[in-house]
Amino acid sequence: MQRTAAQRTVLEPAGQRVTPGMAADRTSFHPELVRSSFGPRLPCPRTSRTIPAMSRQYTTFAEFWPFYLQEHSQPRTRALHYIGTTLALAVFLFAVVTGHWLWLLAFPVAGYFFAWLAHFTVEKNRPATFTYPLWSLAADFRMWWLWLTRRLQPELDRAGVGKS
């Protein structure tokens, strides 16, 4: 779907236009950002309502990774992700070892149930899976592995996420 120039810009409170891809369009650092269960929102400059914040278009996983960590800023969100990822891997291994291939149908359900529960109830944001499904999956496993090996905190610090 092609967007018009007006749809590709956000009118900032100071009046300057910011287009996706500009460094200033990092909505997680916006001082007036309002979080909702449908993703980040900004105050509309003309009304008292909020409007969806324009998402930055990530072109590399290296650019996406800090955004992913920022979307998982709450320790409880990350904990629910770890539970889901561990359970999904256990289901996968069980299916492979026993040859009960129907268990593979439970693989995505096990992982996504806990992750989405965390986003909708704890973090109150829109899961990155909806926009970046493959990068989100890779980032989830990377976050899980770094947590398991106790190397996640430096990554959180670099992404600007507080202490867990």
Rosetta blueprint (number, residue, H / E / L):
1 M L
2 Q L
3 R L
4 T L
5 A L
6 A L
7 Q L
8 R L
9 T L
10 V E
11 L E
12 E L
13 P L
14 A L
15 G L
16 Q L
17 R E
18 V E
19 T L
20 P L
21 G L
22 M L
23 A H
24 A H
25 D H
26 R L
27 T H
28 S H
29 F H
30 H L
31 P L
32 E L
33 L L
34 V E
35 R E
36 S E
37 S L
38 F L
39 G E
40 P E
41 R E
42 L E
43 P E
44 C L
45 P L
46 R L
47 T L
48 S L
49 R L
50 T E
51 I E
52 P E
53 A L
54 M L
55 S L
56 R L
57 Q L
58 Y L
59 T L
60 T L
61 F H
62 A H
63 E H
64 F H
65 W H
66 P H
67 F H
68 Y H
69 L H
70 Q H
71 E L
72 H L
73 S L
74 Q L
75 P H
76 R H
77 T H
78 R H
79 A H
80 L H
81 H H
82 Y H
83 I H
84 G H
85 T H
86 T H
87 L H
88 A H
89 L H
90 A H
91 V H
92 F H
93 L H
94 F H
95 A H
96 V H
97 V H
98 T H
99 G L
100 H L
101 W H
102 L H
103 W H
104 L H
105 L H
106 A H
107 F H
108 P H
109 V H
110 A H
111 G H
112 Y H
113 F H
114 F H
115 A H
116 W H
117 L H
118 A H
119 H H
120 F H
121 T H
122 V H
123 E H
124 K L
125 N L
126 R L
127 P L
128 A H
129 T H
130 F H
131 T L
132 Y L
133 P H
134 L H
135 W H
136 S H
137 L H
138 A H
139 A H
140 D H
141 F H
142 R H
143 M H
144 W H
145 W H
146 L H
147 W H
148 L H
149 T L
150 R L
151 R L
152 L H
153 Q H
154 P H
155 E H
156 L H
157 D H
158 R H
159 A L
160 G L
161 V L
162 G L
163 K L
164 S L
